[in-house]
């Protein structure tokens, strides 16, 4: 994924040059070993967009909102044209998926020897594909895909304890620590904000984990059939399989809301045209199953005897409580302030990007604290400055590097507005249940949680469990309020993750992976 970060200024103390450049490389992994956010890279001033060389195989799934789908794949033609001109932000994986062909087909047809290089303006030959129409029938309401209000009463541990299959005793190792399956299901559900019942039903549908005690090696190690990533990383084990599924579901769900997905490719040169009337949750399931299916197997997966039969057998009719969106059309953001103390000057180092994982809405932005980097010896250090509460609330959850502030005060991050703080040191962090008022200390930024190679604060919004994009330019059919803090509004650049601006009146700050310049300095005055 390539992008241009404008107005780069190399004004750094020599002793800290590396730490300044990477200060906002905020990442959340879909496994402990695979980075799935691609950060901006400094480019020489002589480069133009036509000369940029882009990494071709680094996006493990279809790109996150608000990305561009090749126009041909969005057209109403019976077959796509025979060629495609590479645009900024494209990857070979994304282009192949959009046209319904395999990456290997694109590589072979275009005699591409090095799949890691793709040039803007390069013309790719695209083979003809068979186009089929996705059914319009809704499979699941949006409120049963996100971890929202309907998830509050569901007890994952209690449910798993009643099962007789492999899931009760299964374990997986994450970061050299062994966890039981039930903890990993709940962890992925919380991190990605995907309903746990959906993840559990997928385990049963794909591999029989709830009802079968003896597992084959394939069913044990790859229960959701998650393929290797486009950079060759094997998604072996429950945690990696679940994170792939959750991130893939989120990618399609939020792209549908942003009107940036209309087709999805299968594994047999078949292109599915997604129904215009299908809701985001249904589109997410259609896309998830397409990732590992042929036309025949996909039709079964999304049919009446497919996945949703398993879901209903386990959890009943998902539409029993209605078909409401988690987010009302007239949603308004409460008043929020910048997440640091009045009088301090921090640095706006990352524009809109994924809240958790590359698939979630571009709901997060990054700030770096104003530490004296000449006094530290590593880019990952615990800041002397504190992140603070952007509004009154209750601490709903803490985890490694994580604090979730629930703004409606009921202690449930699944209901109402919640704020995710990521990369927060455990020392000095408020405990779960603590009531904070605006400006109270949340904790000191460092590199804990997800993946980060430079100390900074990652902050994102959710409402009723749904990630709220910071600034969605294409969400006309699903309007979402802009991310505004202390009057500073986030503005995005289409298709350019981590890029963008903070705007307040006539002032405009740019997301820069640097400090010591005026272009990204932001100060909160009480």
N, C-alpha and C positions, 0 to 999 in steps of 0.2 A: 504494500500500500504506500503510495507516494503522496507527498504534499509539500507545499511551499509555505514556510513561515516567513512572513514579511518583516522588513525593517530590523534585521538582525544587527545588533551592536556588540562588538567584542570589547567591552569595557570591564575587565575583570582583574582583580588582584592576581598576580602570577602564582602565588602560593595556592590558590584555590580554583584554578581554571577548570579542572575536571569536574569538581563538585558543582560549579555554577552551571556548566553546560547540561548536566544530567539532573539538576535539582528537581525537575518536575516529571521524571519518567514514571508516571503513576500507572501501575498495571495490576490487574487481577487475573490470576491464572485459571485455566480450566482444568489444570492439574498442577501438582507441585513442581513439575519440571518443564512446563511449556508456557511461554509467554504468549498471550493472545491479544494484547494491545500492541499496535505498531506506533511508535512515537515519531514525531517530526524530526527531521535531520537538517542540520545546517547545510546550506548549499552555497558554493562560490557565487559571487554576484554576477559572474559572466554567464551562468546557466540560464537558459530559458525553458519554459515548459516542454517545448519540443525536444529538448536535449536530455531531459531527466530520465534516468534509468531506474525503473521501479522493480522492487522484489516481486517475483511472479508467483511464489508458492507459499506465502507466509500467512494467508488468511485461512484458518482451519475450517471455517464454515462460511456461508454466504454473509456478506458484509453487514455490519450493524447500521442502524439508521443514523443519519439520513444519507444513505449511499445512492449511487446511480446504478440502475439496471440498464444494460445495453438496450438502446431504443428498439432495435430489431426484435428483441425478445418480448417487448411490450406491445408490439404491433398486432394488428388483426389479420395479418397475412396467414395463409394456410401453411406456408413454410418460410422460415427466415431467409434473408438473402445469403449469398454465397460468401460474403466477406464482412469483416467487422474492423473498424478503425479503433485502436486502443486509445482510451481517454485517461486523463489523470485520475488516479484512485483505483483503476482496474487491477485485477489480478487474473492470472490464467484460470485459477480455480473458480473464481466468481463468474468469469465469462463462460466457461464450460458449463457450470451449473445453470446459468441463465438460459443457455441454448438447449439444455437437455442432452448434452454429450459428455463423455468422460474427458478428464484431463489428458489421458493417454492419447485419445483420438485427436485432440487439438495439437499435441506435441508431434505426433506422427504425420498428420496431414500437412503441417507447416514446417516440417524438418527442423524443429527446434532442438538443438543439442543441449543447451543449458536452460533448464526450466526455471532457473532463479533470476533470469533477466527478461524484462519486458519493457519496450520503449513506447512512450507516448507517440501516437501517429503511426505506429506499426500496423500493417494490414494483415489480419488473420483470416485464413480460409475456414469457413464453417460448413460442416457437412449438413445435408438435409436431415430433418428429423420428422417423426410422426407427432402430430399435435392432438391431444385429447382434452376434453373439457372435464374439469373437476365438478363433482356433484355440488349442488347449492345447499343441500340439507345440512343444518347445523348439527355438529357432533357434540359440542360442549359449550356452555356459556363462558364468557370471558371471566366471570367471577369464580369459576372453578379451575381456571388455568393459573391465575395469579394466587399468591398466598395472601388472601384478603379476609374480609369479615367472615365468610363461610368456613374459613380454615380454623377459626379460633377454637371451636368446640371439639375439633378432631384431635385425638391423642395418638400420635404415631406409635409410641412405645406400647400402649395398651393394645392397640390393634395388632401389632407384630407379635405380641406375646400369645395371641390366640391362634396363630398360624402353626401349621405342622411341617412346613417345608424347610428348605435349606436356609431361608432368610433368617430364621430364628438363631442359628448358630454361625452364620457367615461372618467373616471378619475381613478387613482390608487394612493395609499399612499405608499411612499418609505421613510424610515427613518423619519417617522412622518410628512412628507411633502406631500401634495396632488398635483399631476401633471396631466395635460390633456394627453390623449392617444398619441396625436401627438408628444409631447415632449419626451415621453418614447420610442416611436418607433425610433425617431432620436437619442436618447441617446444610446440605445442598438446598433443601427447601427454603431455609432461612436466608442463606447467602444470595441465592438467585431470585428469591421471592416467587417461587413456583409451588403450587399446592402439593403437599406431600402425597395425597391420594392419587394424583396423576402419575407421580414417579413410581409409587407402589404398584399400580395397575400395569404400568409398562414392564416392570420386572416380572410380573406374573404372565402377561401376554407373550412376551418375547422368550422367556426362559423357564416359566413355571416355578419361580423361586418360592412362592407362597404355599404350593401344594405338593411339590416334589422334593423329597429328602436327598436323593442321590443325584448329583449334577455331573454331567460330562465336563471335561476340561474347558471346552468352548463355552458352555452355558455358565460355568463358574467364573471364568476370566473375562468373557465378553457378553454379559447377559442382555445388553441392549443392541448388540451388533454395531456398536460405534466403530467406524472405520479409523484407520490411522490418520493422523493429521496431515495436512498438505506439506508439512516440513518433516514428515517421516516419523513423528512421535507415535508410538503404540499406546493406545488408550486401554491398557490392560488393567483390570481390577474394577471393583464396584464404584469407587469414588470417581475415577476418570470417566467411567461409562455414564454415571449420573450427571456429572458436570457437563459432559458433551450434550446429553439430552436436554438438560435445563437451558443451556445456552442456545442451543438450536431452536428450541421452542420460543424462547424470548426473542431471538433474532427475527423470526417470522412474525411473531405477535406484534412487535413494535414497528416493524417495517410495514405491516399491513395498516396500522394506524397512521403511519406517515405517508401512505400511498406510494411506496417505493418498491412494491413487489406485486407482480401480476402473473408470473409464471415460475415454474420450478421444474428442473430436469430430473429424470430418472436415470437408472444405470444402463439403459438399453437404447439410447438415442431416441427417447420419447420425451416430449415436452408437455407438461400439464399447464393448461390455462386455468388459473384459479378463478372461482366464481366471484363475480362482483358483489353478490349478495351475501356471501359467507362472512361470518363474524371473525374477529381476530383470533379467537381461540381455535376455531375450526381450521383456519388457514395454518395456524401453528402446527396442528396435528398433521394436516396434509403435507406440509413441508418436512416435518420430522420423518415420516415414513418414506417420503420420496428419497431421502438421503441414502437409503440402503436397499431400494426396491427396483424391480422391473415393473412394467405396466400391469402384468397379471397379479403380482404379489401386492402391489400398491392398491389395486382395486379391492382386494380382499381385506387389506388392513383398514381401509376407510369405509368398508361396507357394513351392513347390519349385523353380520356374523363375525366382524373383525374386532378391533381393539375395544370399541365402545360396548360390545357385549360383555367382555371381561370386566370393564369398568362398572357396568350396571350390576353385574353379578356380585361384585365386591361392595359397592357403595350406593347402589340404588340409582334412581333417575337423577342425573345432574341438573335437570331443569325443574325439579320438584319445587324449588324456591323461586322460580322465575328465571328470566333471561336478561337480567339487568347488567349493565356495564358497571364495573367498580367505580368509575369516575363519571359524575354528572356533567352534562354539557356546559353548565354555567359555573364550573369549579373556579374558585378564586384562591390565589395564594394568600395566606396570612402575612402580615408585616414581618419581615425578617431583616436582621442586621448582618453586617459582615462578621465572620467567625473569629474575630480577634479583638483585643482591647482598644478602646478609644485612644487616639494619639499615636498608635503604632502604625508603621508603614510596612506592609507585607508586599509580596510579589505575585501577580497573576500569571502563573506559569503554565497552566493547562486549560484550554477552552473545553467546550462540551465534549464529553466522552462517556463510555459506558459506566453505569452505576455499579454494576458487578458483572464482570465478564463482558466480552465484546458484543454479546447479543442483546443486552438490555438497552433500553432507550438511552440516548446520550443525555443522561440526567446529571452528570457530575462535572465539577470544575475543580481545579487545583490551585492552592496558594502555598508559597514557600515563606517560612518565617525569616525575620531579619537578623539572624545570628551572624556574629563575626566569624566568618569561615577561616580566617587566619588562625583561629584558636582551636580548630578541630583537625583531626588527622584522617578522617574518612568521610565520604559523602553521606553515609548512613550514621547519623548520630542522633541523640535525643536533644531536641531544641530546648533552649532556656526560656522560650516564649510559649504561651498557652493558647490553644484554640478555645473558643468560648461559645456559649449557647447563643444561637441565633434568635431564639424566642424562649418563652417559658415552656417547660415540659417536664416529663418524667423519664428517667433512664430506663428503657425497656429491655435492653440487652447489651452485654459486653462480651467480647471474645478477643482473640488474639488480634490486636491492632484495631479493634472495632468498638464503637459506641453508637447505639441507636437512641435518639431522643424522640420520644412520643409527645407530640404537641397537644393532643386532646386530653392528656392526663389520665387515661384509663390504664396505662401500662401495657397496652397491646400495640405492637408495631403494625399489626394487620389492619387496624382501624384508624381512619382519619389520617392526618398528616404525620409523617415521620421523617427524621433527618438522619442520614447515615454519615458518621464521621469515620474515616478510614486512615490508618497509619498513626494511631494514637498509642503512646506508651502506657503500659499497665500501671506503672508507679504514679500515684497521685490521681488516678482516674476515679470518678465517682462510681459508687456501687449501683447495681440494679435496684430500682425503686427510689433512688434519690430524686428529690424534686429540685429542679434548677430554675432559676429565674434568668431572664435575658441578661447576658454578659457574664454569667457564672462560668468558672473554669471547667472545661471538658477534659482537658489533658494536653500533654505536650507532644507535638508531632515527632515522628521518627520514621522508620521504614517497616514497622511491624504490620502484619496482615497483608494478604494478597501478595503482590510482588512490587517492589519499589527499589530502585538503586540510588535514590536521593531523597533526603528528608523533606517532607512536605505534607500538607493536609489535602485529602480528597474528600469532598462533601457533595452529597446527592440528596434528592427529594423523592419521596413516594407518597401516594395517597391511596388508602384502602389496599395497600400492598402493591399497587401498580407504580412502576418507575415513571416519573414525570419528566419528559425531555426538557432540557434547559431552555430551548428555543426551537420549536419545530416549525419550519417554514412551509411544510407541505401537509400539515395536520388539519386541513380545512374541514374534513368530515369528522374529525375527532379533536376538537380544539383543546389545547392545554395551556395553562397560564405560564408566562415566561418566568424564569428564575430571576428574582430581583432581591438584592440585599443592600440595605442602606441607600436605596435609590439607584444602585448600579444594576443595570439589566444586562444579562448575557445575550450576546448575538453570535450566531454560528456562521460558519462558511460551509455551504452545501458540499457534502462528500468529503470534508476535511476534518477528520477526528483530531481533537486536541487543539485545533485552531479556532480563532474567533476573537471576540472583543468583549470588554465591559464598557457600557455606555451610560453616561449620566449627563443629561443635557447636551452641551456642546463638547463635553470631554469624551474621549475614546481611548481606552487602554487596550493594548494588544497582548494576546497570550504569548509570552516569550519564555523560553527555557534559559533564562539568564537573570542576573541581578545587577544592581549598580547602574541601571539606566532608568530614564524617566518614563519610557513607553509602557512599562507594566507595573509601576509602583502604585499601590492603592492604599489610601489612608482613610481610616474610619474616624470621623469627628463626631463626638457625642452630641 
